[in-house]
């Protein structure tokens, strides 16, 4: 019997802060939303490719197939933004977002199409 596909991906957010012009980064691995960050209209997302499933078993390189980036107006209301059908891509930039509050997460999927749960959710406030 094949185990279900559950992995943990770490989502890292970087963007220019409006108040001080420094880069901000978060690497929290919990599933709750991170504290809001004020940023400009470009959001750079990157993540670390998982090497194990949630149960700790190894994921071989040929098992991982890609990632999905999610975006929404709340942590509980996110839609797929892009499907990156390439396991070597571990970053994505969202440009030209209007002012507002956005939530982002990433999931990974394997060659059989089984998708992980979300990474931790990042909240970004654009002003």
VMD Tcl script that builds the backbone (N, CA, C; Angstrom):
set m [mol new atoms 381]
animate dup $m
set s [atomselect $m all]
$s set {name element resname resid chain x y z} {
  {N N UNK 1 A 0.844 -1.181 0.000}
  {CA C UNK 1 A 0.000 0.000 0.000}
  {C C UNK 1 A 0.890 1.245 0.000}
  {N N UNK 2 A 0.600 2.180 -0.861}
  {CA C UNK 2 A 1.381 3.416 -0.985}
  {C C UNK 2 A 0.966 4.411 0.087}
  {N N UNK 3 A 1.956 5.007 0.734}
  {CA C UNK 3 A 1.681 6.034 1.741}
  {C C UNK 3 A 1.145 7.290 1.080}
  {N N UNK 4 A 0.288 7.994 1.787}
  {CA C UNK 4 A -0.195 9.272 1.264}
  {C C UNK 4 A 0.947 10.274 1.225}
  {N N UNK 5 A 0.830 11.232 0.346}
  {CA C UNK 5 A 1.904 12.198 0.139}
  {C C UNK 5 A 1.670 13.409 1.021}
  {N N UNK 6 A 2.484 13.560 2.029}
  {CA C UNK 6 A 2.448 14.718 2.920}
  {C C UNK 6 A 3.870 15.196 3.102}
  {N N UNK 7 A 4.095 16.440 2.758}
  {CA C UNK 7 A 5.422 16.992 2.973}
  {C C UNK 7 A 5.296 18.324 3.688}
  {N N UNK 8 A 6.385 18.786 4.184}
  {CA C UNK 8 A 6.417 20.100 4.817}
  {C C UNK 8 A 7.354 20.967 3.996}
  {N N UNK 9 A 6.832 22.071 3.469}
  {CA C UNK 9 A 7.661 23.030 2.729}
  {C C UNK 9 A 7.758 24.299 3.552}
  {N N UNK 10 A 8.889 24.929 3.513}
  {CA C UNK 10 A 9.107 26.171 4.242}
  {C C UNK 10 A 8.994 27.324 3.248}
  {N N UNK 11 A 8.111 28.270 3.520}
  {CA C UNK 11 A 7.931 29.423 2.653}
  {C C UNK 11 A 8.688 30.600 3.241}
  {N N UNK 12 A 9.462 31.277 2.417}
  {CA C UNK 12 A 10.246 32.427 2.839}
  {C C UNK 12 A 9.768 33.632 2.046}
  {N N UNK 13 A 9.464 34.708 2.740}
  {CA C UNK 13 A 8.987 35.924 2.089}
  {C C UNK 13 A 10.062 36.983 2.169}
  {N N UNK 14 A 10.310 37.656 1.057}
  {CA C UNK 14 A 11.183 38.827 1.092}
  {C C UNK 14 A 10.546 39.928 0.265}
  {N N UNK 15 A 10.632 41.116 0.740}
  {CA C UNK 15 A 10.126 42.265 0.004}
  {C C UNK 15 A 10.710 43.524 0.616}
  {N N UNK 16 A 10.705 44.587 -0.137}
  {CA C UNK 16 A 11.213 45.855 0.375}
  {C C UNK 16 A 10.172 46.455 1.301}
  {N N UNK 17 A 10.589 46.798 2.497}
  {CA C UNK 17 A 9.685 47.417 3.460}
  {C C UNK 17 A 9.492 48.885 3.116}
  {N N UNK 18 A 8.260 49.372 3.241}
  {CA C UNK 18 A 7.991 50.765 2.904}
  {C C UNK 18 A 8.562 51.721 3.946}
  {N N UNK 19 A 8.612 51.311 5.191}
  {CA C UNK 19 A 9.010 52.230 6.257}
  {C C UNK 19 A 10.517 52.488 6.278}
  {N N UNK 20 A 11.326 51.437 6.083}
  {CA C UNK 20 A 12.753 51.639 6.269}
  {C C UNK 20 A 13.611 51.185 5.101}
  {N N UNK 21 A 13.033 50.572 4.085}
  {CA C UNK 21 A 13.793 50.191 2.909}
  {C C UNK 21 A 14.701 48.989 3.088}
  {N N UNK 22 A 14.522 48.209 4.144}
  {CA C UNK 22 A 15.324 47.011 4.355}
  {C C UNK 22 A 14.569 45.793 3.875}
  {N N UNK 23 A 15.299 44.709 3.614}
  {CA C UNK 23 A 14.651 43.452 3.262}
  {C C UNK 23 A 14.137 42.783 4.526}
  {N N UNK 24 A 13.038 42.082 4.382}
  {CA C UNK 24 A 12.462 41.339 5.490}
  {C C UNK 24 A 12.350 39.889 5.083}
  {N N UNK 25 A 12.593 38.985 5.996}
  {CA C UNK 25 A 12.492 37.573 5.684}
  {C C UNK 25 A 11.909 36.831 6.865}
  {N N UNK 26 A 11.092 35.833 6.583}
  {CA C UNK 26 A 10.575 34.987 7.643}
  {C C UNK 26 A 10.741 33.536 7.231}
  {N N UNK 27 A 11.084 32.681 8.178}
  {CA C UNK 27 A 11.248 31.271 7.872}
  {C C UNK 27 A 10.480 30.399 8.850}
  {N N UNK 28 A 9.451 30.928 9.442}
  {CA C UNK 28 A 8.665 30.173 10.405}
  {C C UNK 28 A 8.109 28.911 9.763}
  {N N UNK 29 A 8.109 27.806 10.499}
  {CA C UNK 29 A 7.603 26.556 9.955}
  {C C UNK 29 A 6.246 26.181 10.531}
  {N N UNK 30 A 5.644 26.997 11.382}
  {CA C UNK 30 A 4.351 26.595 11.917}
  {C C UNK 30 A 3.271 26.906 10.902}
  {N N UNK 31 A 2.075 26.358 11.106}
  {CA C UNK 31 A 1.016 26.486 10.114}
  {C C UNK 31 A 0.147 27.715 10.335}
  {N N UNK 32 A 0.428 28.496 11.337}
  {CA C UNK 32 A -0.353 29.709 11.575}
  {C C UNK 32 A 0.220 30.862 10.766}
  {N N UNK 33 A -0.616 31.853 10.514}
  {CA C UNK 33 A -0.168 33.011 9.742}
  {C C UNK 33 A 0.942 33.740 10.484}
  {N N UNK 34 A 1.914 34.206 9.724}
  {CA C UNK 34 A 2.993 35.011 10.290}
  {C C UNK 34 A 2.488 36.419 10.541}
  {N N UNK 35 A 3.182 37.205 11.372}
  {CA C UNK 35 A 2.770 38.591 11.574}
  {C C UNK 35 A 2.787 39.338 10.251}
  {N N UNK 36 A 1.877 40.301 10.067}
  {CA C UNK 36 A 1.830 41.032 8.806}
  {C C UNK 36 A 3.103 41.837 8.572}
  {N N UNK 37 A 3.458 41.971 7.313}
  {CA C UNK 37 A 4.621 42.742 6.909}
  {C C UNK 37 A 4.143 43.801 5.927}
  {N N UNK 38 A 4.523 45.060 6.111}
  {CA C UNK 38 A 4.167 46.117 5.164}
  {C C UNK 38 A 5.191 46.132 4.044}
  {N N UNK 39 A 4.723 46.136 2.803}
  {CA C UNK 39 A 5.619 46.030 1.664}
  {C C UNK 39 A 5.103 46.838 0.490}
  {N N UNK 40 A 5.908 46.897 -0.577}
  {CA C UNK 40 A 5.504 47.544 -1.824}
  {C C UNK 40 A 4.717 46.556 -2.677}
  {N N UNK 41 A 4.559 46.838 -3.979}
  {CA C UNK 41 A 3.675 46.042 -4.818}
  {C C UNK 41 A 4.293 44.770 -5.380}
  {N N UNK 42 A 5.509 44.428 -5.026}
  {CA C UNK 42 A 6.147 43.203 -5.476}
  {C C UNK 42 A 6.401 42.302 -4.280}
  {N N UNK 43 A 6.009 41.047 -4.399}
  {CA C UNK 43 A 6.231 40.074 -3.337}
  {C C UNK 43 A 7.085 38.947 -3.907}
  {N N UNK 44 A 8.235 38.711 -3.293}
  {CA C UNK 44 A 9.130 37.625 -3.689}
  {C C UNK 44 A 8.949 36.473 -2.715}
  {N N UNK 45 A 8.592 35.327 -3.235}
  {CA C UNK 45 A 8.401 34.137 -2.418}
  {C C UNK 45 A 9.467 33.115 -2.796}
  {N N UNK 46 A 10.027 32.465 -1.818}
  {CA C UNK 46 A 10.931 31.353 -2.091}
  {C C UNK 46 A 10.736 30.314 -1.007}
  {N N UNK 47 A 11.120 29.098 -1.299}
  {CA C UNK 47 A 10.913 28.006 -0.356}
  {C C UNK 47 A 12.041 27.011 -0.495}
  {N N UNK 48 A 12.144 26.173 0.489}
  {CA C UNK 48 A 13.156 25.133 0.531}
  {C C UNK 48 A 12.509 23.834 0.080}
  {N N UNK 49 A 13.095 23.198 -0.905}
  {CA C UNK 49 A 12.550 21.933 -1.395}
  {C C UNK 49 A 12.557 20.901 -0.273}
  {N N UNK 50 A 11.464 20.190 -0.098}
  {CA C UNK 50 A 11.423 19.188 0.970}
  {C C UNK 50 A 12.291 17.982 0.617}
  {N N UNK 51 A 12.836 17.368 1.637}
  {CA C UNK 51 A 13.632 16.158 1.433}
  {C C UNK 51 A 12.978 14.951 2.091}
  {N N UNK 52 A 11.961 15.197 2.900}
  {CA C UNK 52 A 11.242 14.104 3.550}
  {C C UNK 52 A 9.748 14.368 3.516}
  {N N UNK 53 A 9.004 13.318 3.693}
  {CA C UNK 53 A 7.559 13.415 3.860}
  {C C UNK 53 A 7.273 13.762 5.321}
  {N N UNK 54 A 6.016 14.064 5.620}
  {CA C UNK 54 A 5.644 14.434 6.989}
  {C C UNK 54 A 5.957 13.316 7.972}
  {N N UNK 55 A 5.921 12.062 7.516}
  {CA C UNK 55 A 6.219 10.947 8.419}
  {C C UNK 55 A 7.716 10.687 8.563}
  {N N UNK 56 A 8.547 11.531 7.906}
  {CA C UNK 56 A 9.986 11.416 8.039}
  {C C UNK 56 A 10.664 10.567 6.980}
  {N N UNK 57 A 9.903 9.910 6.115}
  {CA C UNK 57 A 10.525 9.094 5.071}
  {C C UNK 57 A 11.102 9.978 3.977}
  {N N UNK 58 A 12.176 9.512 3.374}
  {CA C UNK 58 A 12.912 10.243 2.348}
  {C C UNK 58 A 12.078 10.385 1.074}
  {N N UNK 59 A 12.170 11.541 0.415}
  {CA C UNK 59 A 11.568 11.756 -0.899}
  {C C UNK 59 A 12.711 11.751 -1.903}
  {N N UNK 60 A 12.697 10.799 -2.809}
  {CA C UNK 60 A 13.756 10.774 -3.822}
  {C C UNK 60 A 13.520 11.887 -4.829}
  {N N UNK 61 A 14.587 12.393 -5.460}
  {CA C UNK 61 A 14.447 13.506 -6.408}
  {C C UNK 61 A 13.457 13.241 -7.533}
  {N N UNK 62 A 13.318 12.000 -7.973}
  {CA C UNK 62 A 12.382 11.722 -9.061}
  {C C UNK 62 A 10.924 11.651 -8.598}
  {N N UNK 63 A 10.660 11.705 -7.301}
  {CA C UNK 63 A 9.275 11.701 -6.805}
  {C C UNK 63 A 8.645 13.092 -6.819}
  {N N UNK 64 A 9.413 14.129 -6.505}
  {CA C UNK 64 A 8.894 15.485 -6.443}
  {C C UNK 64 A 8.718 16.019 -7.856}
  {N N UNK 65 A 7.527 16.584 -8.154}
  {CA C UNK 65 A 7.237 17.034 -9.521}
  {C C UNK 65 A 7.074 18.543 -9.646}
  {N N UNK 66 A 6.632 19.227 -8.602}
  {CA C UNK 66 A 6.435 20.662 -8.715}
  {C C UNK 66 A 5.802 21.268 -7.484}
  {N N UNK 67 A 5.404 22.531 -7.635}
  {CA C UNK 67 A 4.849 23.312 -6.531}
  {C C UNK 67 A 3.644 24.111 -7.012}
  {N N UNK 68 A 2.764 24.413 -6.090}
  {CA C UNK 68 A 1.663 25.332 -6.353}
  {C C UNK 68 A 1.772 26.479 -5.361}
  {N N UNK 69 A 1.660 27.691 -5.880}
  {CA C UNK 69 A 1.667 28.881 -5.039}
  {C C UNK 69 A 0.220 29.328 -4.896}
  {N N UNK 70 A -0.189 29.586 -3.660}
  {CA C UNK 70 A -1.550 30.016 -3.358}
  {C C UNK 70 A -1.552 31.452 -2.864}
  {N N UNK 71 A -2.621 32.180 -3.169}
  {CA C UNK 71 A -2.777 33.562 -2.715}
  {C C UNK 71 A -4.255 33.787 -2.403}
  {N N UNK 72 A -4.516 34.619 -1.388}
  {CA C UNK 72 A -5.891 34.934 -1.064}
  {C C UNK 72 A -6.019 36.144 -0.175}
  {N N UNK 73 A -7.265 36.477 0.124}
  {CA C UNK 73 A -7.559 37.631 0.975}
  {C C UNK 73 A -7.603 37.260 2.454}
  {N N UNK 74 A -7.513 35.970 2.758}
  {CA C UNK 74 A -7.426 35.500 4.146}
  {C C UNK 74 A -6.724 34.147 4.132}
  {N N UNK 75 A -6.254 33.731 5.286}
  {CA C UNK 75 A -5.548 32.456 5.381}
  {C C UNK 75 A -6.463 31.276 5.065}
  {N N UNK 76 A -7.753 31.448 5.265}
  {CA C UNK 76 A -8.698 30.357 5.004}
  {C C UNK 76 A -9.361 30.466 3.635}
  {N N UNK 77 A -8.974 31.469 2.837}
  {CA C UNK 77 A -9.600 31.675 1.531}
  {C C UNK 77 A -8.525 31.944 0.476}
  {N N UNK 78 A -7.705 30.919 0.194}
  {CA C UNK 78 A -6.645 31.065 -0.795}
  {C C UNK 78 A -6.948 30.205 -2.015}
  {N N UNK 79 A -6.593 30.734 -3.174}
  {CA C UNK 79 A -6.780 30.042 -4.446}
  {C C UNK 79 A -5.404 29.822 -5.076}
  {N N UNK 80 A -5.283 28.798 -5.940}
  {CA C UNK 80 A -4.013 28.618 -6.632}
  {C C UNK 80 A -3.693 29.829 -7.508}
  {N N UNK 81 A -2.496 30.339 -7.377}
  {CA C UNK 81 A -2.036 31.464 -8.183}
  {C C UNK 81 A -1.260 30.955 -9.398}
  {N N UNK 82 A -0.413 29.952 -9.175}
  {CA C UNK 82 A 0.394 29.399 -10.256}
  {C C UNK 82 A 0.774 27.959 -9.916}
  {N N UNK 83 A 0.840 27.125 -10.959}
  {CA C UNK 83 A 1.313 25.753 -10.835}
  {C C UNK 83 A 2.678 25.692 -11.495}
  {N N UNK 84 A 3.702 25.488 -10.708}
  {CA C UNK 84 A 5.069 25.423 -11.211}
  {C C UNK 84 A 5.417 23.951 -11.410}
  {N N UNK 85 A 5.219 23.470 -12.610}
  {CA C UNK 85 A 5.411 22.058 -12.926}
  {C C UNK 85 A 6.888 21.755 -13.169}
  {N N UNK 86 A 7.713 22.108 -12.174}
  {CA C UNK 86 A 9.157 21.919 -12.261}
  {C C UNK 86 A 9.689 21.917 -10.830}
  {N N UNK 87 A 10.189 20.785 -10.380}
  {CA C UNK 87 A 10.625 20.670 -8.992}
  {C C UNK 87 A 11.897 21.452 -8.697}
  {N N UNK 88 A 12.556 22.000 -9.720}
  {CA C UNK 88 A 13.775 22.780 -9.477}
  {C C UNK 88 A 13.479 24.259 -9.222}
  {N N UNK 89 A 12.262 24.694 -9.487}
  {CA C UNK 89 A 11.883 26.089 -9.239}
  {C C UNK 89 A 11.466 26.208 -7.778}
  {N N UNK 90 A 12.167 27.044 -7.037}
  {CA C UNK 90 A 11.836 27.235 -5.620}
  {C C UNK 90 A 11.659 28.708 -5.282}
  {N N UNK 91 A 11.217 29.487 -6.260}
  {CA C UNK 91 A 10.908 30.900 -6.008}
  {C C UNK 91 A 9.891 31.386 -7.012}
  {N N UNK 92 A 9.164 32.407 -6.625}
  {CA C UNK 92 A 8.162 32.993 -7.505}
  {C C UNK 92 A 7.959 34.442 -7.082}
  {N N UNK 93 A 7.837 35.341 -8.053}
  {CA C UNK 93 A 7.621 36.753 -7.774}
  {C C UNK 93 A 6.246 37.158 -8.264}
  {N N UNK 94 A 5.498 37.837 -7.398}
  {CA C UNK 94 A 4.187 38.375 -7.751}
  {C C UNK 94 A 4.374 39.883 -7.878}
  {N N UNK 95 A 4.076 40.423 -9.063}
  {CA C UNK 95 A 4.273 41.842 -9.346}
  {C C UNK 95 A 2.949 42.578 -9.472}
  {N N UNK 96 A 3.030 43.887 -9.354}
  {CA C UNK 96 A 1.917 44.801 -9.647}
  {C C UNK 96 A 0.655 44.507 -8.846}
  {N N UNK 97 A 0.818 44.200 -7.587}
  {CA C UNK 97 A -0.340 43.998 -6.719}
  {C C UNK 97 A -0.821 45.341 -6.196}
  {N N UNK 98 A -2.130 45.584 -6.202}
  {CA C UNK 98 A -2.636 46.824 -5.619}
  {C C UNK 98 A -2.506 46.784 -4.092}
  {N N UNK 99 A -2.621 47.937 -3.464}
  {CA C UNK 99 A -2.567 48.004 -2.005}
  {C C UNK 99 A -3.620 47.073 -1.417}
  {N N UNK 100 A -3.278 46.451 -0.304}
  {CA C UNK 100 A -4.207 45.546 0.357}
  {C C UNK 100 A -3.462 44.501 1.148}
  {N N UNK 101 A -4.210 43.605 1.740}
  {CA C UNK 101 A -3.649 42.527 2.545}
  {C C UNK 101 A -3.763 41.221 1.768}
  {N N UNK 102 A -2.662 40.481 1.682}
  {CA C UNK 102 A -2.612 39.233 0.928}
  {C C UNK 102 A -2.021 38.127 1.794}
  {N N UNK 103 A -2.453 36.913 1.532}
  {CA C UNK 103 A -1.944 35.734 2.217}
  {C C UNK 103 A -1.366 34.805 1.163}
  {N N UNK 104 A -0.211 34.209 1.458}
  {CA C UNK 104 A 0.461 33.319 0.515}
  {C C UNK 104 A 0.856 32.026 1.206}
  {N N UNK 105 A 0.854 30.949 0.436}
  {CA C UNK 105 A 1.344 29.648 0.892}
  {C C UNK 105 A 1.804 28.877 -0.333}
  {N N UNK 106 A 2.568 27.831 -0.109}
  {CA C UNK 106 A 3.028 26.974 -1.198}
  {C C UNK 106 A 2.786 25.525 -0.800}
  {N N UNK 107 A 2.509 24.687 -1.786}
  {CA C UNK 107 A 2.427 23.247 -1.562}
  {C C UNK 107 A 3.329 22.574 -2.587}
  {N N UNK 108 A 3.661 21.326 -2.344}
  {CA C UNK 108 A 4.457 20.541 -3.284}
  {C C UNK 108 A 3.616 19.352 -3.720}
  {N N UNK 109 A 3.928 18.840 -4.891}
  {CA C UNK 109 A 3.242 17.623 -5.328}
  {C C UNK 109 A 4.231 16.666 -5.974}
  {N N UNK 110 A 3.848 15.392 -5.931}
  {CA C UNK 110 A 4.750 14.368 -6.450}
  {C C UNK 110 A 4.364 13.963 -7.867}
  {N N UNK 111 A 5.136 13.034 -8.433}
  {CA C UNK 111 A 4.933 12.594 -9.812}
  {C C UNK 111 A 3.579 11.923 -10.012}
  {N N UNK 112 A 2.956 11.440 -8.945}
  {CA C UNK 112 A 1.627 10.830 -9.029}
  {C C UNK 112 A 0.516 11.860 -8.868}
  {N N UNK 113 A 0.874 13.140 -8.676}
  {CA C UNK 113 A -0.121 14.195 -8.525}
  {C C UNK 113 A -0.640 14.369 -7.111}
  {N N UNK 114 A -0.067 13.654 -6.151}
  {CA C UNK 114 A -0.481 13.808 -4.760}
  {C C UNK 114 A 0.128 15.088 -4.207}
  {N N UNK 115 A -0.715 15.952 -3.629}
  {CA C UNK 115 A -0.282 17.275 -3.171}
  {C C UNK 115 A -0.170 17.323 -1.660}
  {N N UNK 116 A 0.844 18.024 -1.190}
  {CA C UNK 116 A 1.017 18.224 0.246}
  {C C UNK 116 A 0.023 19.261 0.742}
  {N N UNK 117 A 0.001 19.451 2.033}
  {CA C UNK 117 A -0.729 20.573 2.612}
  {C C UNK 117 A 0.065 21.846 2.386}
  {N N UNK 118 A -0.503 22.960 2.813}
  {CA C UNK 118 A 0.176 24.248 2.676}
  {C C UNK 118 A 1.411 24.325 3.569}
  {N N UNK 119 A 2.365 25.117 3.122}
  {CA C UNK 119 A 3.442 25.560 3.997}
  {C C UNK 119 A 2.804 26.478 5.041}
  {N N UNK 120 A 3.617 27.107 5.884}
  {CA C UNK 120 A 3.046 28.125 6.755}
  {C C UNK 120 A 2.496 29.244 5.868}
  {N N UNK 121 A 1.530 29.963 6.365}
  {CA C UNK 121 A 0.900 31.041 5.617}
  {C C UNK 121 A 1.591 32.350 5.969}
  {N N UNK 122 A 1.899 33.148 4.942}
  {CA C UNK 122 A 2.536 34.436 5.107}
  {C C UNK 122 A 1.498 35.523 4.794}
  {N N UNK 123 A 1.334 36.492 5.683}
  {CA C UNK 123 A 0.462 37.637 5.435}
  {C C UNK 123 A 1.326 38.823 5.037}
  {N N UNK 124 A 0.947 39.499 3.935}
  {CA C UNK 124 A 1.672 40.661 3.451}
  {C C UNK 124 A 0.688 41.792 3.268}
  {N N UNK 125 A 0.989 42.964 3.862}
  {CA C UNK 125 A 0.172 44.158 3.693}
  {C C UNK 125 A 0.889 45.105 2.747}
  {N N UNK 126 A 0.273 45.366 1.616}
  {CA C UNK 126 A 0.851 46.281 0.633}
  {C C UNK 126 A 0.231 47.649 0.795}
  {N N UNK 127 A 1.086 48.657 0.834}
  {CA C UNK 127 A 0.572 50.019 1.009}
  {C C UNK 127 A 1.051 50.915 -0.101}
}
mol reanalyze $m
mol bondsrecalc $m
mol representation Tube
mol addrep $m
